[in-house]
Amino acid sequence: MPGSRVDPRSIGGFTITRLLGEGGMGRVYLGRRAGVQAAVKVVRSDLAGDPEFRARFGHEIQAATRVRSPYTAALLGADADADPPWMATEYVPAPSLREAVGIHGPMPVEQVRLLGIGLADALAAIHGAGVVHRDLKPGNVLLGADGPKVIDFGIARAADATVLTRTGAVVGSPGFIAPEQITHARSEPAGDVFALGGVLAYAATGRAPFGTGDVNALLYRTVHGEPDLAGIPEPLLGLVRACLDRDPARRPEPARIRAALSSGPEDRPIGGWLPAVLEPTPPRPVARAPRWRTPAAIGAAVAVLAAAAVVGVLALRGPGGGGPVAPSSGLPTASPPASASVPGPTAATGSPTAPADDVRVSAEPAGLSSPSGNIACYLQPNSVRCDIAQAEWDPSTIPQRPTGCQGVWGDSLQITGTDRADFVCHSDTVFGTGPILDYGRSLRVGDVTCTSRQTGVECRVGTSGHGLSFSRTAYQLY
């Protein structure tokens, strides 16, 4: 990240907590407004400076507000006239299809079938609202727990009025863009169907249908070559081939695609449709303009959490573990041992802790996120660290923070302990290192167990009995 680039503190009333990613259209941040999380996309400066782009972007976001589908990320707000323009959509804490296939390989045929049903429903809703996606690809499909979610519809189409197209650039993703978009710059619903065929081929085989490599070669193969459909299971092969037909008039409409894949209107992806726990890519730190002098050890590229960013680390007697490493992708379920119950009062209620419904056990370091998205923890065999994205703690009822730890923008705090938890400053974040842990469930790594509750997160080390519990409004160390 360039040192001169400073990320915003808020956009359109959304408080920005961290950077989620960066792409051709701009940067995407995690934001929160009125307790609702959102993926806030901020348009690049070169696009924002083009009046045609702003006008087209405004038209597209108006149309996108009409899209209603359980398989699209809902538009929560946008402003084409802002400096810079932005749009906020529902935040889905899930990996993209590209990430999932890259880590786990091709999806089983049943999951590809359900994926196709969800994407067909999403395209039907998008097209019904008068929107053409134009950039449907594995990176724009999130594998949510209750079905796939299509993101970024509308924004790609707005780009075709900019200098990018006038200088000959192609709007879309080579390998998934339709031939008529390449040769005649035609953006029609049938182009999204072509991209859907490519996405299903990728999900089933782990390969893009027109290969990889040089962009010009990809575009040439898309216009003049045949897609590589080897390895696509027979129940899906004919449909994928029809979607990838060069003639847009011969491609099936989303309703026909859905009918070909499903046994009826109730046949659709719902909770439990995925075969395994899938990990999102950890987000990168956010750069802030300092509001005070930070310690030299923290440096400029610190992770910034909302109003008070707190990190909790609890360790056994003796040396603690190292920093976060890549978590394991699957966590088997075990019967809850006695250590699943964290002793002492909870942070928010002061009542004794109830046993967890079940415990997921990982042989490797692993992360978790609370269902609220407000707390994330990273467990190792002898330590655990927890970050909280927003805190409203009463200074009169909590332990005093170290002098160098401000607990506001630009800092994070670390609770660490050998005998008992304590505070020290920290400079990064564990958000994004693990899947959501439902309320009443626990994750155990080695001697460390964390339990997710509606009142917050509780963690303890079994051997020493030391632990922590905390929520947005309170915390306790014991």
Buried (B, 14 or more C-beta within 10 A) or exposed (E): BEEEEEBBBBBBEBBBBBBBBBEBBBBBBBBBBEEEBBBBBBBBEEBBBBEBBBBBBBBBBBBBBEBEBBBBBBBBBBBBEBEBBBBBBBBBBBBBBBBBBEBBEBBEBEBBBBBBBBBBBBBBBBBBBBBBBBBBBBBBBBBBBBBBBBBBBBBBBBBBBBBBBEEEEBBBBBBBBBBBBBEEEEBBBBBBBBBBBBBBBBBBBBBBBBBEEEEEBBBBBBBEBEBBBEEBBEEBBEBBBBBBBBEBEEBBBBEBBBBBBBEEEEEBBEEEBBEEBBBBBBBBBBBBEEEEEBEEEBEBBBBBBBBBBBBBBBBBEEEBBEEBEEBBBEBEEEEBBEBBBBBBBBBBBEEEBEBBEBBBBBEBBBBBBBBBBBBBBBBBBBBBBBBBBBBEBEEEEBEEBEEEBBBBBBBBBBBBBBEBBBBBBBBBBBBBBBBBBEBBBBBBBBBBBBBBBEBBBBBBBBEBEBBBBBBBBBBBBB
